[in-house]
């Protein structure tokens, strides 16, 4: 019988980050095969190639040869290297509803003779001087090989634009792709070979870091949301740090998103102690909010499992992001003294 995943809990556990090879159970591997076939059927060749390449590179206890012959053949037909086009992504960002969002360039970087413009999209301020809009930021694409956060941030922007309630309640700023060179080359690192999520607030000279730190100093965000993915997890999880409110928002976000992908309930996730899929600490040098103003911003990172179909990862993150915004309205009054 084909393995199935119910809403809520992930099937089995994966080996920890300290393992040289990530071990999948036969049931988990069967699910990965199904997810890769789904991606290929949806025409998602870049992510099909990227996932299969991890198996070809020996990151798992299963190899490329364990996949059905049709998937092996497809992988080989896609070639040894693949690249995406950041200019096409930038055009998609600029096409977001102009009556709701303004798209702005926030910096430029050069790599191998090409110039890349870093972009942000910010919702327009309310027309009434009496409106109170909570400033929230969403960041994605810090790791170039994690397109789910990038696409989910754009999906949230579309959902946001269609919700008068959200538009009236929030000032939403989205940084959809912090690492454009990594995005094009489908690498975790930037063009300089640096993991940007270990470079922040450490006097780094990496241009992407300099730009984002400048942005965070210029704004006083009440909440900070980011999207990532993890090939060593077989379910959703979240980092919820900063204000106590963070965990209050992360739990319903994971629950709602678990209608698409199950929650990872391992006691140790990504090398950290976790409870109910939530980790209450972060890696040094990771991107997050500056503690400014009268209260500490909430800080939530949603992580989707890299081995699931991209369409599911995008939907799960978009649901989680949207849930955080709706939940904040419900609990913010309680959080005044948290």
LOFISE-973164 format. One line per 3 residues: their letters; for each residue x, y, z of N, C-alpha, C. Coordinates in Angstrom, 2 decimals. Last residue first. Layout:
a) X/Y/Z/X/Y/Z/X/Y/Z ~ ...
***
This chain:
xxx) 3.85/40.95/27.39/4.65/39.73/27.29/6.12/40.08/27.06 ~ 2.04/43.01/27.42/2.92/42.88/28.58/3.79/41.62/28.54 ~ 0.76/42.71/24.97/1.30/44.00/25.34/2.32/43.87/26.48
xxx) -0.55/40.45/24.14/0.92/40.42/24.15/1.54/41.72/24.64 ~ -3.23/40.77/23.91/-2.74/40.02/25.07/-1.24/40.17/25.24 ~ -3.30/42.08/21.48/-3.74/42.79/22.67/-3.26/42.10/23.94
xxx) -2.46/40.09/19.69/-1.60/41.25/19.95/-2.01/41.97/21.23 ~ -4.09/38.01/18.94/-3.40/37.89/20.22/-2.57/39.12/20.58 ~ -5.33/38.64/16.52/-6.15/38.07/17.60/-5.43/38.10/18.95
xxx) -3.35/39.55/14.86/-4.47/40.46/15.16/-5.24/39.97/16.39 ~ -1.85/37.24/14.64/-1.30/38.39/15.37/-2.41/39.37/15.75 ~ -3.35/35.58/13.02/-3.27/35.29/14.45/-2.74/36.49/15.24
xxx) -2.95/36.73/10.48/-4.30/36.69/11.05/-4.25/36.46/12.57 ~ -0.15/36.37/10.23/-0.75/37.71/10.17/-2.14/37.73/10.80 ~ 0.07/33.58/10.42/0.76/34.44/11.38/0.14/35.83/11.40
xxx) -1.35/32.79/8.14/-1.88/32.48/9.47/-1.23/33.36/10.53 ~ 0.40/33.56/6.11/-0.91/34.22/6.23/-1.51/33.99/7.61 ~ 2.54/31.78/6.61/2.73/33.24/6.64/1.40/33.96/6.88
xxx) 1.25/29.28/6.26/1.86/29.64/7.54/2.04/31.15/7.66 ~ 0.48/29.44/3.56/-0.53/29.28/4.60/0.03/29.70/5.95 ~ 3.04/29.61/2.42/2.09/30.71/2.24/0.98/30.65/3.29
xxx) 4.11/27.10/3.14/4.68/28.33/3.68/3.72/29.50/3.54 ~ 2.36/25.38/1.72/2.48/25.27/3.17/3.06/26.56/3.77 ~ 2.81/26.19/-0.96/1.48/26.34/-0.36/1.57/26.29/1.16
xxx) 5.53/25.51/-1.23/5.09/26.89/-1.41/3.74/27.12/-0.74 ~ 5.41/22.74/-0.83/6.21/23.59/0.06/5.78/25.04/-0.02 ~ 3.82/21.95/-2.97/3.35/21.74/-1.59/4.11/22.63/-0.62
xxx) 5.46/22.62/-5.13/4.12/23.23/-5.03/3.56/23.08/-3.62 ~ 7.70/20.97/-4.71/7.81/22.42/-4.54/6.44/23.07/-4.38 ~ 7.31/17.98/-2.81/7.10/18.72/-4.05/7.12/20.21/-3.79
xxx) 9.88/17.32/-0.33/8.50/17.33/-0.79/8.38/18.18/-2.06 ~ 12.41/17.66/0.57/12.16/16.46/-0.23/10.71/16.36/-0.70 ~ 12.61/19.84/2.28/13.10/19.97/0.91/12.76/18.81/0.00
xxx) 10.11/20.89/4.41/11.02/19.79/4.07/11.32/19.77/2.58 ~ 10.26/24.31/5.56/9.56/23.23/4.89/10.54/22.14/4.48 ~ 10.16/26.53/8.23/11.02/25.60/7.47/10.15/24.50/6.87
xxx) 9.84/29.84/9.17/9.10/28.62/8.79/10.00/27.79/7.88 ~ 10.74/31.79/11.81/11.24/31.22/10.56/10.49/29.92/10.31 ~ 9.88/34.67/13.53/9.48/33.31/13.19/10.07/32.92/11.83
xxx) 9.78/36.91/16.01/10.73/36.44/15.01/10.43/34.96/14.72 ~ 8.53/39.99/17.30/8.45/38.54/17.17/9.27/38.13/15.96 ~ 10.65/42.54/18.78/9.83/42.00/17.68/9.67/40.50/17.78
xxx) 10.27/43.88/22.02/11.07/43.03/21.16/10.20/42.47/20.04 ~ 9.32/47.34/22.49/9.17/45.91/22.71/10.00/45.13/21.70 ~ 10.00/49.97/21.89/9.52/49.66/23.24/9.43/48.17/23.51
xxx) 12.97/49.93/19.78/11.67/50.42/20.22/11.30/49.90/21.59 ~ 14.55/46.91/18.66/14.44/48.36/18.73/13.08/48.72/19.29 ~ 16.45/44.46/17.74/15.62/44.78/18.91/15.63/46.30/19.11
xxx) 16.18/43.49/14.38/16.91/44.26/15.37/15.97/44.56/16.53 ~ 15.43/40.13/13.27/15.11/41.53/13.53/16.11/42.18/14.47 ~ 17.75/38.17/11.24/16.61/38.34/12.14/16.41/39.81/12.43
xxx) 19.92/35.76/9.91/19.17/36.99/9.70/17.96/37.03/10.62 ~ 22.56/34.35/11.88/21.37/34.23/11.03/20.60/35.55/10.99 ~ 24.67/34.46/13.65/24.87/35.01/12.31/23.68/34.91/11.40
xxx) 23.97/31.43/15.33/24.66/32.73/15.31/24.89/33.19/13.88 ~ 20.75/29.97/14.93/22.18/29.90/14.67/22.79/31.29/14.75 ~ 18.37/30.22/17.67/18.79/30.38/16.27/20.30/30.21/16.15
xxx) 15.66/28.74/19.58/16.97/29.38/19.45/17.34/29.43/17.98 ~ 13.39/27.17/19.88/13.42/28.49/20.52/14.81/29.12/20.54 ~ 11.47/25.39/17.57/12.79/25.59/18.14/12.86/27.01/18.68
xxx) 8.73/23.24/17.19/9.19/24.61/17.38/10.52/24.63/18.11 ~ 7.49/20.76/17.12/7.95/21.33/15.86/8.49/22.75/15.97 ~ 7.05/20.18/19.80/5.90/20.40/18.91/6.30/21.09/17.61
xxx) 10.22/21.32/20.45/8.99/20.83/21.07/7.82/21.20/20.18 ~ 13.75/20.71/20.25/12.49/21.20/19.69/11.32/20.60/20.45 ~ 17.19/21.46/20.30/16.05/20.89/21.00/14.78/21.53/20.46
xxx) 19.00/21.32/17.18/18.47/22.04/18.34/17.36/21.25/19.00 ~ 19.74/20.12/14.83/20.73/20.20/15.88/20.28/20.91/17.14 ~ 17.42/20.00/13.36/18.47/20.91/12.91/19.53/21.13/14.00
xxx) 15.80/18.85/16.21/15.64/19.24/14.81/16.74/20.23/14.47 ~ 14.90/16.54/18.55/16.04/17.32/18.07/15.82/17.58/16.58 ~ 12.44/15.35/18.76/12.94/16.07/19.93/14.14/16.94/19.59
xxx) 10.16/15.66/15.99/11.37/15.12/16.59/11.79/15.96/17.79 ~ 7.92/16.39/14.55/7.83/16.42/16.01/9.03/15.77/16.69 ~ 7.10/18.12/11.78/8.21/17.35/12.34/8.15/17.48/13.86
xxx) 3.89/17.94/10.33/4.81/18.63/11.23/5.88/17.66/11.71 ~ 3.08/17.44/6.78/3.01/17.16/8.21/4.08/17.91/9.01 ~ 1.55/19.63/4.46/2.76/18.86/4.80/2.73/18.63/6.31
xxx) -1.14/20.51/4.44/-0.42/20.26/3.19/0.78/19.34/3.42 ~ -2.02/20.88/6.94/-3.00/20.32/6.02/-2.36/19.97/4.68 ~ -0.04/22.23/8.21/0.05/20.77/8.23/-1.07/20.11/7.44
xxx) -0.68/24.88/8.27/0.13/24.41/7.14/0.22/22.90/7.08 ~ -2.01/24.96/10.72/-2.75/25.23/9.49/-1.98/24.71/8.27 ~ 0.15/24.34/12.47/-1.05/23.51/12.43/-1.81/23.71/11.12
xxx) 1.97/26.42/12.04/2.34/25.04/11.68/1.10/24.17/11.56 ~ 0.37/28.54/13.01/0.89/28.57/11.64/1.26/27.17/11.18 ~ -0.12/27.92/15.68/-1.23/27.85/14.72/-0.76/27.88/13.27
xxx) 2.72/28.16/16.51/1.93/26.93/16.67/0.74/26.89/15.71 ~ 3.59/30.80/16.03/4.16/29.69/15.28/3.30/28.43/15.36 ~ 2.32/32.46/17.86/1.98/32.58/16.44/2.45/31.37/15.64
xxx) 3.41/31.74/20.25/1.96/31.79/20.15/1.51/31.86/18.69 ~ 6.08/32.14/19.73/5.59/30.77/19.81/4.08/30.72/19.71 ~ 6.12/35.00/19.73/6.55/34.22/18.57/5.97/32.82/18.59
xxx) 5.53/36.09/22.21/4.46/36.02/21.21/4.83/35.13/20.04 ~ 7.89/36.42/23.42/7.12/35.23/23.78/5.99/35.01/22.78 ~ 10.25/37.67/21.01/9.13/37.86/21.92/8.44/36.53/22.22
xxx) 12.78/35.47/20.08/12.42/36.86/20.34/11.29/36.92/21.34 ~ 11.69/32.73/17.96/12.55/33.35/18.95/12.13/34.81/19.14 ~ 11.05/29.93/16.50/10.24/31.01/17.07/11.02/31.61/18.22
xxx) 11.43/28.03/13.69/12.18/28.72/14.72/11.29/29.86/15.21 ~ 9.48/25.17/12.82/9.67/26.61/12.87/10.66/26.99/13.95 ~ 8.67/22.60/10.38/9.00/23.07/11.72/9.26/24.56/11.66
xxx) 7.32/19.84/8.53/7.40/21.26/8.83/7.96/21.50/10.22 ~ 9.38/16.93/7.75/8.15/17.61/8.12/8.40/19.08/8.36 ~ 11.77/15.75/7.60/10.69/15.13/6.85/9.34/15.72/7.25
xxx) 14.95/17.30/7.09/13.70/17.18/7.85/12.65/16.52/6.97 ~ 17.09/17.78/5.52/17.26/16.78/6.57/16.03/16.64/7.46 ~ 16.60/19.87/3.85/16.54/18.52/3.26/16.70/17.43/4.30
xxx) 14.62/22.62/4.45/15.63/21.76/5.07/15.52/20.36/4.49 ~ 13.99/26.15/3.84/13.67/24.73/3.71/14.87/23.90/4.13 ~ 12.41/29.27/4.89/13.56/28.43/4.55/13.07/27.02/4.27
xxx) 11.29/32.55/5.43/11.00/31.24/4.88/12.26/30.52/4.45 ~ 10.42/34.74/8.18/11.29/34.30/7.08/10.95/32.88/6.67 ~ 9.32/37.68/9.77/8.99/36.34/9.30/9.97/35.97/8.19
xxx) 9.01/39.85/12.38/9.95/39.41/11.36/9.64/37.96/11.03 ~ 7.25/42.69/13.68/7.39/41.27/13.46/8.29/40.96/12.29 ~ 7.63/45.37/13.84/7.08/44.71/15.02/7.23/43.20/14.90
xxx) 10.38/47.22/12.61/9.37/46.20/12.39/8.92/45.59/13.71 ~ 11.48/50.00/11.83/11.20/49.43/13.15/10.04/48.44/13.00 ~ 14.16/50.67/9.56/12.76/50.41/9.86/12.62/49.81/11.25
xxx) 16.87/50.89/9.24/16.05/52.02/8.79/14.59/51.87/9.17 ~ 18.00/48.53/9.99/18.26/49.70/10.84/17.34/50.86/10.49 ~ 17.17/46.93/7.90/16.64/46.67/9.23/16.88/47.84/10.18
xxx) 18.68/48.02/5.76/17.22/48.06/5.74/16.64/47.88/7.15 ~ 21.27/47.39/6.58/20.88/48.79/6.43/19.37/48.94/6.43 ~ 21.13/44.64/6.44/21.34/45.26/7.74/20.97/46.74/7.69
xxx) 20.84/44.34/3.66/19.75/43.95/4.55/19.92/44.55/5.94 ~ 23.33/45.37/2.69/22.05/45.95/2.26/20.94/45.61/3.25 ~ 25.19/43.66/3.93/25.25/45.11/4.16/23.92/45.77/3.82
xxx) 24.44/41.22/2.76/24.32/41.43/4.21/24.30/42.91/4.54 ~ 25.07/41.62/0.10/23.70/41.29/0.45/23.44/41.53/1.94 ~ 27.86/42.06/0.26/26.97/43.16/-0.12/25.52/42.88/0.26
xxx) 29.89/41.22/2.96/29.09/40.69/1.85/27.98/41.69/1.53 ~ 31.24/41.99/5.18/31.30/42.91/4.05/30.55/42.37/2.83 ~ 30.08/41.70/8.55/30.35/41.11/7.25/30.39/42.19/6.18
xxx) 29.71/42.11/11.28/30.57/43.03/10.52/30.97/42.45/9.16 ~ 27.73/40.44/12.07/29.10/40.03/12.38/30.11/40.88/11.61 ~ 25.11/40.53/11.27/25.46/41.15/12.55/26.83/40.68/13.03
xxx) 25.24/37.57/9.24/24.56/38.79/9.70/25.02/39.20/11.09 ~ 26.33/35.18/8.36/27.11/36.40/8.17/26.50/37.64/8.82 ~ 24.94/32.94/8.07/25.93/32.90/9.14/26.75/34.19/9.17
xxx) 23.42/33.22/5.85/22.72/33.10/7.13/23.65/32.78/8.29 ~ 25.08/33.12/3.67/24.70/34.43/4.18/24.04/34.35/5.56 ~ 27.75/31.33/3.15/26.40/31.08/3.65/25.95/32.37/4.33
xxx) 29.71/32.25/0.34/29.39/32.41/1.75/27.94/32.02/2.03 ~ 30.59/32.39/-2.28/30.74/31.12/-1.58/30.41/31.19/-0.10 ~ 30.02/34.66/-3.64/31.32/34.59/-2.99/31.54/33.33/-2.20
xxx) 27.39/34.34/-4.40/28.43/34.24/-5.42/29.83/34.14/-4.85 ~ 26.14/32.41/-1.57/26.08/33.50/-2.54/27.21/33.35/-3.54 ~ 24.93/29.00/-1.01/25.81/30.14/-0.79/25.59/31.24/-1.84
xxx) 23.20/27.10/-2.05/22.91/27.67/-0.73/23.67/28.99/-0.55 ~ 22.40/27.42/-5.52/23.33/27.09/-4.45/22.88/27.74/-3.15 ~ 21.38/28.06/-8.06/20.76/27.01/-7.25/21.71/26.49/-6.19
xxx) 22.16/30.20/-9.49/23.05/29.03/-9.57/22.53/27.85/-8.74 ~ 20.12/32.04/-8.90/20.40/31.67/-10.29/21.19/30.37/-10.39 ~ 20.35/32.13/-6.08/19.10/31.69/-6.72/19.37/31.24/-8.15
xxx) 22.89/33.20/-5.75/22.62/31.83/-5.30/21.36/31.28/-5.92 ~ 22.27/35.73/-6.75/23.26/34.90/-7.44/23.09/33.44/-7.04 ~ 20.33/36.72/-4.90/19.98/36.48/-6.31/20.99/35.62/-7.06
xxx) 19.40/36.61/-1.96/20.60/36.01/-2.56/20.35/35.70/-4.04 ~ 16.96/37.56/-1.17/18.15/38.23/-0.64/19.42/37.79/-1.38 ~ 14.02/37.95/-2.34/15.18/37.16/-2.75/16.45/37.90/-2.34
xxx) 11.94/39.49/-1.16/11.66/38.14/-1.68/12.87/37.31/-2.06 ~ 11.04/41.15/1.37/12.34/41.04/0.70/12.37/39.64/0.08 ~ 8.22/43.07/2.00/8.73/41.75/1.62/10.07/41.91/0.91
xxx) 6.27/44.64/4.39/7.46/44.78/3.55/8.04/43.40/3.27 ~ 3.16/45.85/5.22/3.92/44.64/4.93/5.06/44.95/3.97 ~ 1.32/47.10/7.57/2.29/47.64/6.62/3.27/46.50/6.37
xxx) -2.03/46.02/8.26/-0.58/45.83/8.22/0.12/46.71/7.20 ~ -4.77/46.49/8.13/-4.15/46.25/9.44/-2.62/46.25/9.42 ~ -5.63/46.77/5.53/-5.92/47.86/6.46/-5.17/47.73/7.78
xxx) -4.78/44.36/4.42/-4.27/45.61/3.87/-4.48/46.76/4.86 ~ -6.34/42.51/5.85/-4.89/42.54/6.02/-4.30/43.86/5.54 ~ -8.91/43.28/4.91/-8.62/43.24/6.35/-7.11/43.32/6.59
xxx) -8.88/42.95/2.17/-8.99/44.30/2.72/-8.63/44.36/4.19 ~ -7.03/40.82/0.42/-7.67/40.85/1.74/-7.73/42.27/2.27 ~ -5.53/40.75/-1.83/-6.95/40.42/-1.99/-7.72/40.46/-0.66
xxx) -2.96/41.22/-0.98/-3.60/42.24/-1.82/-5.10/42.00/-1.98 ~ -2.44/38.79/0.32/-2.52/40.03/1.09/-3.30/41.08/0.30 ~ -2.19/37.09/-1.84/-3.28/36.89/-0.89/-3.51/38.15/-0.06
xxx) 0.13/38.18/-3.00/-1.12/38.12/-3.77/-2.31/37.95/-2.83 ~ 1.97/37.86/-0.92/1.68/39.20/-1.42/0.37/39.22/-2.20 ~ 2.05/35.07/-0.76/1.47/35.84/0.34/1.11/37.25/-0.12
xxx) 3.35/34.59/-3.18/1.98/34.12/-3.02/1.31/34.85/-1.85 ~ 5.82/35.65/-2.55/5.04/36.29/-3.61/3.58/35.86/-3.55 ~ 6.57/33.86/-0.57/6.47/35.29/-0.24/5.66/36.04/-1.29
xxx) 6.66/31.50/-2.01/5.62/31.65/-1.00/5.47/33.12/-0.58 ~ 8.92/31.90/-3.59/7.62/31.81/-4.25/6.48/31.98/-3.25 ~ 10.85/31.96/-1.49/10.73/33.05/-2.47/9.34/33.05/-3.08
xxx) 10.53/29.51/-0.20/10.28/30.76/0.52/10.07/31.93/-0.41 ~ 11.23/27.73/-2.31/9.88/27.72/-1.74/9.57/29.00/-0.99 ~ 13.87/27.76/-3.12/12.93/28.63/-3.83/11.56/28.69/-3.20
xxx) 16.70/27.40/-2.03/15.44/27.23/-1.31/14.36/28.13/-1.93 ~ 19.22/27.95/-2.90/18.65/26.66/-3.30/17.35/26.36/-2.56 ~ 20.07/30.35/-1.77/19.62/30.34/-3.16/18.98/29.06/-3.62
xxx) 19.05/31.65/1.25/19.75/30.52/0.62/19.20/30.33/-0.79 ~ 17.36/33.79/1.29/18.70/33.96/1.85/19.61/32.84/1.35 ~ 14.71/33.69/0.38/15.79/33.59/-0.59/17.15/33.93/-0.03
xxx) 12.93/36.18/2.35/13.11/34.87/1.74/14.33/34.88/0.82 ~ 11.09/37.89/4.84/12.35/37.74/4.11/12.46/36.32/3.58 ~ 8.82/40.31/5.80/8.97/38.91/5.40/10.21/38.82/4.51
xxx) 7.79/42.52/8.43/8.60/42.21/7.24/8.69/40.70/7.05 ~ 5.31/44.82/9.52/5.81/43.44/9.50/6.72/43.28/8.28 ~ 3.76/47.30/11.34/4.84/47.03/10.37/5.45/45.64/10.55
xxx) 0.31/47.77/11.44/1.43/47.14/12.13/2.53/46.82/11.11 ~ -1.36/50.78/11.14/-0.91/49.60/10.41/0.36/49.05/11.07 ~ -4.02/52.63/11.86/-2.84/52.08/12.53/-2.47/50.78/11.83
xxx) -5.51/55.61/10.60/-5.28/54.17/10.48/-3.98/53.78/11.20 ~ -5.71/58.31/10.54/-6.12/57.64/11.79/-5.88/56.13/11.75 ~ -5.18/59.25/8.05/-4.16/59.50/9.08/-4.48/58.81/10.40
xxx) -5.99/57.13/5.33/-6.47/57.85/6.51/-5.34/58.06/7.52 ~ -4.62/55.58/3.51/-4.94/56.96/3.15/-5.35/57.77/4.37 ~ -1.82/53.53/4.46/-3.26/53.83/4.47/-3.49/55.30/4.15
xxx) 0.94/52.90/2.20/0.35/53.34/3.48/-1.13/53.64/3.34 ~ 1.38/49.88/0.30/1.18/51.33/0.35/0.57/51.73/1.68 ~ 3.85/47.41/1.00/2.46/47.80/0.82/2.33/49.31/1.01
xxx) 6.81/46.85/-0.83/6.19/47.37/0.40/4.76/47.79/0.12 ~ 9.38/44.81/-1.83/8.04/45.28/-2.16/7.35/45.65/-0.87 ~ 12.76/45.07/-2.89/11.78/44.86/-1.84/10.44/45.36/-2.35
xxx) 15.68/43.69/-4.50/14.37/44.35/-4.51/13.62/44.13/-3.21 ~ 18.86/44.10/-5.89/18.07/43.57/-4.78/16.79/44.39/-4.67 ~ 20.04/43.53/-9.08/19.39/44.51/-8.21/18.58/43.79/-7.14
xxx) 23.10/42.64/-10.42/21.87/42.14/-9.84/21.31/43.22/-8.91 ~ 25.13/42.54/-13.28/24.63/43.32/-12.15/23.27/42.77/-11.71 ~ 27.95/40.60/-14.33/26.51/40.90/-14.36/26.12/41.68/-13.12
xxx) 30.57/39.82/-14.07/30.24/40.79/-15.11/28.77/41.13/-15.23 ~ 30.51/38.14/-11.81/30.91/37.62/-13.13/30.41/38.51/-14.26 ~ 28.42/40.27/-10.14/29.02/38.94/-10.10/29.26/38.47/-11.53
xxx) 27.45/42.97/-8.10/28.00/42.50/-9.36/28.64/41.13/-9.17 ~ 24.49/44.44/-6.72/25.75/43.71/-6.58/26.16/43.18/-7.94 ~ 22.57/47.06/-5.23/23.03/46.32/-6.40/24.31/45.57/-6.07
xxx) 19.52/47.97/-3.48/20.96/47.80/-3.60/21.30/46.99/-4.84 ~ 16.84/48.24/-3.57/17.48/48.61/-2.30/19.00/48.44/-2.36 ~ 14.12/49.21/-5.58/15.47/48.67/-5.52/16.14/49.13/-4.25
xxx) 10.68/48.48/-4.93/11.81/49.40/-4.87/13.12/48.63/-4.92 ~ 7.28/48.47/-5.56/8.51/47.70/-5.65/9.67/48.68/-5.76 ~ 4.37/48.86/-3.69/5.42/49.56/-4.41/6.66/48.68/-4.39
xxx) 1.07/47.45/-3.75/2.49/47.38/-3.43/3.32/48.32/-4.29 ~ -1.54/48.11/-4.58/-1.31/47.70/-3.19/0.16/47.80/-2.82 ~ -1.55/48.71/-7.19/-2.43/49.51/-6.35/-2.25/49.19/-4.88
xxx) 0.09/46.85/-8.35/0.66/48.18/-8.11/-0.26/49.09/-7.31 ~ 0.56/43.55/-7.62/-0.46/44.58/-7.77/0.05/45.95/-7.36 ~ 3.63/42.51/-9.19/2.66/42.47/-8.09/1.75/43.68/-8.16
xxx) 5.60/42.74/-11.08/4.23/42.62/-11.57/3.19/42.51/-10.45 ~ 8.02/42.63/-9.85/7.55/43.96/-10.27/6.10/43.94/-10.76 ~ 8.25/39.87/-9.56/8.12/40.72/-8.38/7.54/42.07/-8.76
xxx) 8.61/39.16/-12.24/7.43/38.68/-11.51/7.18/39.53/-10.27 ~ 11.09/40.34/-12.70/9.93/40.81/-13.46/8.64/40.37/-12.78 ~ 12.68/38.80/-11.00/12.52/40.24/-10.73/11.31/40.81/-11.47
xxx) 12.53/36.35/-12.36/11.96/36.48/-11.02/11.71/37.94/-10.69 ~ 13.93/37.06/-14.65/12.54/36.65/-14.77/11.83/36.74/-13.43 ~ 16.43/37.60/-13.56/15.71/38.69/-14.21/14.23/38.34/-14.40
xxx) 17.35/35.12/-12.70/16.89/36.09/-11.70/16.09/37.22/-12.34 ~ 16.90/32.05/-13.86/17.04/33.40/-14.39/16.47/34.40/-13.38 ~ 18.91/29.14/-13.03/17.66/29.87/-13.14/17.96/31.29/-13.63
xxx) 20.70/26.32/-14.29/20.67/27.69/-13.80/19.27/28.26/-13.96 ~ 22.40/23.22/-13.81/21.21/23.97/-14.19/21.30/25.36/-13.61 ~ 24.52/20.50/-14.89/24.31/21.78/-14.21/23.02/22.43/-14.69
xxx) 24.36/18.11/-16.29/25.11/18.14/-15.04/24.91/19.42/-14.23 ~ 20.99/17.29/-17.62/22.37/17.76/-17.67/23.03/17.87/-16.31 ~ 18.57/16.19/-18.05/18.59/17.59/-17.62/20.00/18.15/-17.53
xxx) 18.95/13.54/-18.53/18.63/14.39/-19.68/18.69/15.87/-19.34 ~ 19.29/12.56/-15.97/20.45/12.60/-16.86/20.19/13.50/-18.07 ~ 16.64/12.80/-15.04/17.74/13.50/-14.38/18.92/13.64/-15.32
xxx) 15.29/11.03/-16.75/14.97/12.46/-16.77/16.10/13.26/-16.15 ~ 16.40/8.59/-15.96/16.60/9.07/-17.32/16.34/10.57/-17.42 ~ 15.44/8.44/-13.34/16.88/8.43/-13.60/17.18/9.01/-14.98
xxx) 12.71/8.36/-13.87/13.27/9.51/-13.16/14.78/9.58/-13.35 ~ 12.52/5.89/-15.19/12.07/7.10/-15.87/12.63/8.35/-15.21 ~ 13.41/3.97/-13.28/14.23/4.29/-14.46/13.82/5.58/-15.16
xxx) 12.88/5.09/-9.87/12.40/4.44/-11.09/13.23/4.86/-12.30 ~ 15.81/5.09/-7.71/14.60/5.71/-8.26/14.14/4.95/-9.51 ~ 18.19/3.96/-7.12/17.03/3.41/-6.43/15.71/4.01/-6.92
xxx) 20.14/5.41/-8.35/19.76/4.15/-8.99/18.56/3.49/-8.31 ~ 20.66/7.46/-6.58/19.88/7.76/-7.77/19.35/6.48/-8.41 ~ 20.35/5.86/-3.32/21.08/6.48/-4.43/20.13/6.79/-5.58
xxx) 19.96/6.20/0.20/19.46/5.71/-1.08/20.21/6.47/-2.19 ~ 21.03/7.57/2.25/21.32/6.14/2.22/20.69/5.45/1.01 ~ 22.23/10.72/0.89/21.25/9.85/1.54/21.69/8.39/1.47
xxx) 24.10/12.06/-0.56/23.69/12.66/0.71/22.76/11.76/1.52 ~ 25.19/11.39/-3.08/25.43/10.54/-1.92/25.04/11.14/-0.58 ~ 24.59/12.66/-5.41/25.80/13.10/-4.71/26.06/12.34/-3.41
xxx) 22.14/11.63/-6.10/23.28/11.27/-6.93/24.60/11.62/-6.24 ~ 20.62/12.96/-4.19/20.75/11.50/-4.10/21.93/11.03/-4.94 ~ 20.89/15.54/-5.16/21.31/15.24/-3.79/21.49/13.74/-3.59
xxx) 19.71/15.27/-7.67/21.16/15.47/-7.59/21.68/15.20/-6.18 ~ 17.02/15.15/-7.08/17.69/13.94/-7.56/19.21/14.06/-7.48 ~ 16.64/17.86/-6.36/16.43/16.79/-5.38/17.15/15.52/-5.82
xxx) 17.27/19.16/-8.81/18.02/19.48/-7.59/17.87/18.37/-6.54 ~ 15.44/18.12/-10.70/16.87/17.91/-10.88/17.62/18.10/-9.56 ~ 13.07/19.11/-9.57/13.24/17.67/-9.81/14.72/17.34/-9.91
xxx) 13.60/21.82/-9.72/13.57/21.19/-8.41/13.64/19.67/-8.52 ~ 13.56/22.11/-12.56/14.70/22.56/-11.76/14.73/21.86/-10.41 ~ 11.06/21.15/-13.44/12.27/20.40/-13.75/13.47/20.83/-12.90
xxx) 7.98/20.97/-13.04/9.01/21.61/-12.22/10.32/20.85/-12.37 ~ 5.73/19.89/-14.19/6.64/20.64/-15.06/7.76/21.33/-14.32 ~ 4.24/18.21/-12.73/3.83/19.62/-12.72/4.75/20.51/-13.56
xxx) 5.67/15.87/-12.99/4.36/15.97/-13.64/3.84/17.39/-13.71 ~ 7.79/16.51/-11.31/8.04/16.36/-12.75/6.73/16.47/-13.52 ~ 6.43/16.55/-8.85/7.09/17.75/-9.36/7.31/17.66/-10.87
xxx) 5.59/13.85/-8.71/4.61/14.93/-8.75/5.22/16.20/-9.31 ~ 8.04/12.56/-8.56/7.18/12.30/-9.72/6.11/13.39/-9.85 ~ 8.79/13.51/-6.06/9.59/13.88/-7.23/8.78/13.65/-8.51
xxx) 6.84/12.29/-4.46/6.91/13.74/-4.51/7.71/14.22/-5.73 ~ 7.39/9.54/-4.83/6.08/10.09/-5.21/6.14/11.61/-5.37 ~ 9.95/9.46/-3.72/9.74/9.09/-5.13/8.42/9.69/-5.63
xxx) 9.30/10.14/-1.07/10.16/11.02/-1.87/9.98/10.73/-3.36 ~ 7.83/7.89/-0.34/7.16/9.19/-0.41/7.98/10.17/-1.24 ~ 9.82/5.98/-0.36/8.68/5.82/-1.27/7.92/7.13/-1.42
xxx) 11.38/6.94/1.74/11.91/7.00/0.39/10.79/6.83/-0.64 ~ 9.68/6.38/3.90/10.01/7.76/3.57/10.53/7.87/2.13 ~ 9.71/3.59/3.82/8.43/4.31/3.66/8.69/5.77/3.27
xxx) 12.41/2.98/4.28/11.79/2.62/3.00/10.48/3.37/2.75 ~ 13.84/5.93/5.84/13.23/4.61/5.92/12.67/4.26/4.54 ~ 16.90/7.57/5.23/15.46/7.52/5.00/14.98/6.09/5.20
xxx) 19.58/9.27/6.65/18.95/7.98/6.43/17.44/8.13/6.30 ~ 22.20/11.19/5.47/20.85/11.23/6.03/20.12/9.95/5.65 ~ 25.53/10.84/6.38/24.51/10.51/5.38/23.15/10.51/6.07
xxx) 26.78/11.79/8.63/27.38/12.04/7.32/26.41/11.79/6.19 ~ 25.02/13.47/11.22/25.21/12.25/10.43/25.80/12.60/9.07 ~ 24.38/15.75/12.51/25.74/15.29/12.68/26.03/14.02/11.87
xxx) 21.68/16.20/12.15/22.61/16.95/11.32/24.05/16.46/11.43 ~ 20.13/12.88/12.48/20.42/14.27/12.82/21.45/14.90/11.92 ~ 17.85/10.97/10.44/19.06/11.10/11.24/19.39/12.56/11.42
xxx) 14.27/11.32/10.80/15.48/11.30/10.01/16.68/11.40/10.94 ~ 11.41/9.35/11.71/12.42/10.34/12.01/13.56/10.22/11.01 ~ 7.87/8.90/10.82/9.20/8.50/11.24/10.14/9.66/11.48
xxx) 6.01/11.17/9.19/6.22/9.73/9.23/7.66/9.44/9.63 ~ 4.76/13.95/11.13/5.59/13.39/10.07/5.79/11.89/10.28 ~ 1.43/14.87/11.96/2.72/14.33/12.34/3.46/13.72/11.17
xxx) -0.73/16.61/10.51/-0.20/16.67/11.86/1.21/16.17/11.99 ~ -2.58/14.68/8.36/-2.43/16.02/8.88/-1.84/15.93/10.29 ~ -0.68/11.79/7.33/-1.88/12.45/7.84/-1.55/13.87/8.27
xxx) 0.64/10.33/4.52/0.94/11.20/5.64/-0.32/11.92/6.07 ~ 1.08/7.00/3.29/0.35/8.27/3.34/0.77/9.03/4.58 ~ 2.43/4.62/1.00/2.46/5.32/2.29/1.75/6.66/2.21
xx) 0.48/2.25/-0.78/1.27/3.48/-0.86/1.25/4.20/0.47 ~ 0.85/-1.19/0.00/0.00/0.00/0.00/0.89/1.24/0.00
***
